[in-house]
Amino acid sequence: MPPRSCLCGLPASYQDCCGKLHRGVAAAATAEQLMRSRYSAFAVGDAAYLLRTWHPSSRPSQLDLDKRLRWVRLEILETTGGSVVHTEGTVRFRAHYLDRGRPGEMEEHSRFVRVEGRWVYAGAV
């Protein structure tokens, strides 16, 4: 069952926020929105969405998500470009998780580009 509130940190329900992107009924308008939706996809275990939103040149053939991790909070630290008028942008973020009850975090500065008009994850900067 999907979560009620969106895991990406925005004040909306999952169904009205990242859930629409995961279901394919909407596309991310900005690099930050794609980053948030990818974080939510990790949190709900949606590997297919993660693969669909990965740049074709670096996309793995499959993705095995670590089921021991429970993603609990996302912080957006900085963005550059990535708006509705840009073709590329970056998002620096910190993602918090629990691993068998122990807290942890990972930080990345991610690069996003548009491919055929849609934002995709192009890798870490």
Backbone as CSV, one residue per row, in Angstrom:
resi,resn,N_x,N_y,N_z,CA_x,CA_y,CA_z,C_x,C_y,C_z
1,MET,0.843,-1.178,0.000,0.000,0.000,0.000,0.892,1.246,0.000
2,PRO,0.637,2.206,-0.897,1.467,3.411,-0.935,1.256,4.281,0.297
3,PRO,2.267,5.069,0.640,2.130,5.955,1.796,1.098,7.040,1.551
4,ARG,0.552,7.583,2.627,-0.439,8.663,2.493,0.218,9.987,2.147
5,SER,1.200,10.420,2.947,1.876,11.679,2.634,3.103,11.374,1.782
6,CYS,3.479,12.318,0.948,4.576,12.063,0.024,5.900,12.024,0.779
7,LEU,6.688,11.053,0.445,7.970,10.840,1.095,9.026,11.855,0.659
8,CYS,8.765,12.591,-0.406,9.752,13.541,-0.931,9.875,14.789,-0.077
9,GLY,8.960,14.980,0.876,9.034,16.115,1.776,8.126,17.271,1.426
10,LEU,7.487,17.234,0.281,6.557,18.308,-0.077,5.216,18.079,0.621
11,PRO,4.470,19.141,0.901,3.204,19.008,1.634,2.054,18.565,0.721
12,ALA,2.107,17.332,0.286,1.062,16.780,-0.576,0.958,15.288,-0.307
13,SER,-0.124,14.698,-0.765,-0.252,13.251,-0.636,0.664,12.578,-1.659
14,TYR,1.057,11.364,-1.363,1.884,10.602,-2.306,1.164,10.474,-3.648
15,GLN,-0.122,10.168,-3.619,-0.879,9.971,-4.859,-0.886,11.222,-5.736
16,ASP,-0.965,12.401,-5.117,-1.027,13.661,-5.866,0.346,14.232,-6.187
17,CYS,1.387,13.706,-5.585,2.735,14.248,-5.778,3.568,13.246,-6.589
18,CYS,4.460,12.544,-5.962,5.345,11.626,-6.688,4.616,10.416,-7.265
19,GLY,3.509,10.032,-6.656,2.745,8.894,-7.174,2.308,9.092,-8.614
20,LYS,1.941,10.326,-8.986,1.536,10.608,-10.376,2.690,10.352,-11.339
21,LEU,3.885,10.708,-10.927,5.058,10.483,-11.771,5.381,8.994,-11.850
22,HIS,5.309,8.317,-10.723,5.587,6.878,-10.699,4.605,6.106,-11.578
23,ARG,3.342,6.541,-11.571,2.322,5.863,-12.385,2.408,6.246,-13.858
24,GLY,3.179,7.283,-14.193,3.330,7.698,-15.584,2.251,8.617,-16.091
25,VAL,1.424,9.170,-15.196,0.364,10.077,-15.642,0.834,11.525,-15.668
26,ALA,2.049,11.777,-15.167,2.656,13.106,-15.212,4.161,12.913,-15.335
27,ALA,4.831,13.948,-15.798,6.295,13.939,-15.909,6.857,15.070,-15.057
28,ALA,8.056,14.892,-14.573,8.702,15.924,-13.761,8.919,17.179,-14.589
29,ALA,8.520,18.324,-14.034,8.683,19.604,-14.731,10.067,20.208,-14.498
30,THR,10.717,19.810,-13.403,12.029,20.352,-13.067,12.960,19.227,-12.628
31,ALA,14.251,19.534,-12.606,15.229,18.555,-12.129,14.980,18.213,-10.657
32,GLU,14.639,19.223,-9.865,14.369,18.953,-8.454,13.153,18.042,-8.286
33,GLN,12.131,18.258,-9.062,10.949,17.394,-8.960,11.318,15.956,-9.328
34,LEU,12.166,15.793,-10.343,12.599,14.433,-10.690,13.415,13.833,-9.552
35,MET,14.309,14.619,-8.957,15.113,14.128,-7.833,14.210,13.672,-6.703
36,ARG,13.229,14.491,-6.356,12.302,14.124,-5.280,11.538,12.844,-5.623
37,SER,11.099,12.725,-6.860,10.333,11.535,-7.252,11.216,10.293,-7.266
38,ARG,12.484,10.444,-7.602,13.406,9.301,-7.569,13.673,8.875,-6.119
39,TYR,13.826,9.839,-5.227,13.976,9.499,-3.805,12.741,8.710,-3.339
40,SER,11.563,9.202,-3.679,10.327,8.504,-3.291,10.265,7.116,-3.896
41,ALA,10.768,6.975,-5.124,10.788,5.655,-5.765,11.688,4.691,-4.995
42,PHE,12.836,5.171,-4.520,13.677,4.327,-3.660,12.896,3.940,-2.412
43,ALA,12.183,4.899,-1.821,11.460,4.654,-0.570,10.330,3.640,-0.732
44,VAL,9.651,3.648,-1.877,8.537,2.707,-2.080,8.960,1.466,-2.854
45,GLY,10.234,1.399,-3.261,10.743,0.220,-3.955,10.363,0.139,-5.418
46,ASP,10.225,1.278,-6.086,9.824,1.309,-7.500,11.054,1.359,-8.410
47,ALA,11.711,0.209,-8.580,12.916,0.119,-9.414,12.613,0.433,-10.875
48,ALA,11.439,0.081,-11.358,11.085,0.341,-12.762,11.093,1.843,-13.047
49,TYR,10.559,2.651,-12.136,10.569,4.104,-12.319,11.997,4.630,-12.315
50,LEU,12.812,4.141,-11.399,14.201,4.578,-11.338,14.916,4.294,-12.661
51,LEU,14.705,3.122,-13.218,15.328,2.778,-14.500,14.790,3.648,-15.633
52,ARG,13.480,3.905,-15.646,12.876,4.755,-16.693,13.410,6.177,-16.671
53,THR,13.810,6.656,-15.497,14.243,8.046,-15.363,15.770,8.168,-15.278
54,TRP,16.473,7.144,-15.704,17.933,7.128,-15.723,18.385,7.372,-17.147
55,HIS,19.420,8.177,-17.344,19.925,8.465,-18.686,20.298,7.159,-19.389
56,PRO,19.894,6.987,-20.651,20.158,5.736,-21.359,21.642,5.362,-21.434
57,SER,22.528,6.340,-21.460,23.955,6.030,-21.600,24.578,5.435,-20.336
58,SER,23.946,5.620,-19.187,24.517,5.092,-17.939,23.550,4.219,-17.151
59,ARG,22.381,3.966,-17.704,21.352,3.185,-17.006,21.789,1.727,-16.886
60,PRO,21.721,1.168,-15.679,22.029,-0.261,-15.533,20.921,-1.112,-16.163
61,SER,21.242,-2.340,-16.475,20.231,-3.219,-17.082,19.177,-3.642,-16.063
62,GLN,19.547,-3.679,-14.791,18.590,-3.981,-13.724,19.035,-3.272,-12.468
63,LEU,18.129,-3.173,-11.535,18.405,-2.471,-10.291,17.831,-3.289,-9.144
64,ASP,18.704,-3.714,-8.254,18.276,-4.454,-7.073,18.341,-3.521,-5.875
65,LEU,17.188,-3.157,-5.351,17.128,-2.225,-4.223,17.367,-2.968,-2.917
66,ASP,18.083,-2.339,-2.022,18.386,-2.914,-0.716,17.145,-2.800,0.169
67,LYS,16.495,-3.904,0.406,15.250,-3.905,1.180,15.484,-3.660,2.678
68,ARG,16.749,-3.712,3.115,17.043,-3.439,4.526,16.957,-1.950,4.839
69,LEU,17.101,-1.105,3.805,17.079,0.341,4.026,15.654,0.870,4.018
70,ARG,15.361,1.711,4.988,14.073,2.407,5.039,14.381,3.891,4.924
71,TRP,14.029,4.474,3.791,14.310,5.888,3.530,13.315,6.723,4.309
72,VAL,13.811,7.680,5.116,12.933,8.388,6.035,12.839,9.902,5.821
73,ARG,13.835,10.516,5.154,13.760,11.971,4.985,14.717,12.417,3.900
74,LEU,14.284,13.410,3.144,15.095,13.995,2.084,15.302,15.473,2.370
75,GLU,16.540,15.934,2.223,16.867,17.362,2.313,17.446,17.804,0.976
76,ILE,16.873,18.830,0.383,17.451,19.439,-0.811,18.387,20.544,-0.313
77,LEU,19.656,20.430,-0.643,20.656,21.362,-0.132,20.955,22.500,-1.105
78,GLU,20.872,22.207,-2.416,21.207,23.226,-3.413,20.736,22.749,-4.784
79,THR,20.292,23.679,-5.596,19.955,23.367,-6.989,20.592,24.420,-7.895
80,THR,20.942,23.995,-9.097,21.397,24.922,-10.132,20.688,24.535,-11.418
81,GLY,20.231,25.535,-12.163,19.504,25.250,-13.405,18.313,24.359,-13.104
82,GLY,17.991,23.498,-14.065,16.965,22.496,-13.841,15.532,22.981,-13.830
83,SER,15.295,24.228,-14.253,13.914,24.735,-14.251,13.205,24.312,-15.539
84,VAL,11.992,24.776,-15.701,11.214,24.421,-16.892,11.831,24.980,-18.168
85,VAL,12.728,25.960,-18.062,13.354,26.536,-19.261,14.771,26.009,-19.511
86,HIS,15.302,25.206,-18.602,16.662,24.685,-18.747,16.675,23.303,-19.405
87,THR,17.830,22.914,-19.895,18.012,21.568,-20.447,18.906,20.717,-19.561
88,GLU,19.507,21.318,-18.552,20.259,20.554,-17.570,20.255,21.284,-16.241
89,GLY,20.582,20.547,-15.203,20.607,21.125,-13.873,21.231,20.161,-12.891
90,THR,21.500,20.662,-11.698,22.040,19.807,-10.644,21.205,19.968,-9.380
91,VAL,21.211,18.934,-8.571,20.551,18.959,-7.267,21.499,18.285,-6.284
92,ARG,21.863,19.021,-5.243,22.648,18.437,-4.162,21.675,18.135,-3.035
93,PHE,21.724,16.903,-2.548,20.745,16.468,-1.552,21.400,15.585,-0.508
94,ARG,20.670,15.422,0.591,21.040,14.482,1.648,19.819,13.619,1.907
95,ALA,20.002,12.315,1.828,18.911,11.369,2.068,19.197,10.603,3.358
96,HIS,18.219,10.574,4.241,18.351,9.898,5.530,17.626,8.557,5.469
97,TYR,18.233,7.568,6.104,17.646,6.231,6.089,17.896,5.522,7.411
98,LEU,17.188,4.431,7.581,17.435,3.512,8.689,17.868,2.182,8.077
99,ASP,18.940,1.617,8.610,19.442,0.314,8.172,19.389,-0.609,9.376
100,ARG,18.373,-1.463,9.388,18.130,-2.350,10.523,18.047,-1.561,11.822
101,GLY,17.357,-0.403,11.734,17.132,0.427,12.903,18.217,1.457,13.182
102,ARG,19.353,1.333,12.516,20.447,2.289,12.720,20.333,3.416,11.704
103,PRO,20.389,4.683,12.164,20.282,5.808,11.237,21.542,5.969,10.386
104,GLY,21.324,6.450,9.180,22.422,6.749,8.276,21.989,7.820,7.297
105,GLU,22.926,8.299,6.529,22.593,9.289,5.502,23.568,9.158,4.351
106,MET,23.116,9.598,3.200,23.995,9.676,2.041,23.764,11.018,1.389
107,GLU,24.843,11.574,0.868,24.752,12.874,0.207,25.298,12.729,-1.201
108,GLU,24.632,13.389,-2.146,25.085,13.342,-3.533,24.778,14.673,-4.212
109,HIS,25.605,15.019,-5.152,25.367,16.161,-6.034,25.068,15.525,-7.386
110,SER,23.795,15.506,-7.771,23.338,14.788,-8.961,23.171,15.728,-10.147
111,ARG,23.416,15.193,-11.323,23.248,15.941,-12.564,22.043,15.376,-13.315
112,PHE,21.223,16.286,-13.854,20.029,15.913,-14.599,20.049,16.613,-15.949
113,VAL,19.572,15.927,-16.974,19.484,16.509,-18.318,18.131,16.126,-18.911
114,ARG,17.763,16.847,-19.958,16.534,16.486,-20.673,16.882,15.594,-21.859
115,VAL,16.133,14.536,-21.999,16.240,13.639,-23.155,14.847,13.555,-23.753
116,GLU,14.730,13.977,-24.990,13.430,14.008,-25.676,12.391,14.747,-24.833
117,GLY,12.820,15.859,-24.224,11.908,16.715,-23.467,11.655,16.307,-22.034
118,ARG,12.172,15.157,-21.592,11.932,14.672,-20.225,13.214,14.695,-19.413
119,TRP,13.076,15.064,-18.149,14.219,15.061,-17.249,14.626,13.620,-16.939
120,VAL,15.948,13.379,-16.934,16.491,12.081,-16.533,17.722,12.303,-15.652
121,TYR,18.010,11.311,-14.836,19.185,11.330,-13.972,20.401,10.961,-14.797
122,ALA,21.432,11.829,-14.798,22.628,11.584,-15.606,23.824,11.144,-14.761
123,GLY,23.692,11.107,-13.454,24.782,10.628,-12.591,25.219,11.667,-11.586
124,ALA,26.194,11.275,-10.766,26.735,12.178,-9.764,27.735,13.118,-10.411
125,VAL,27.789,14.337,-9.879,28.727,15.351,-10.393,30.104,15.064,-9.838
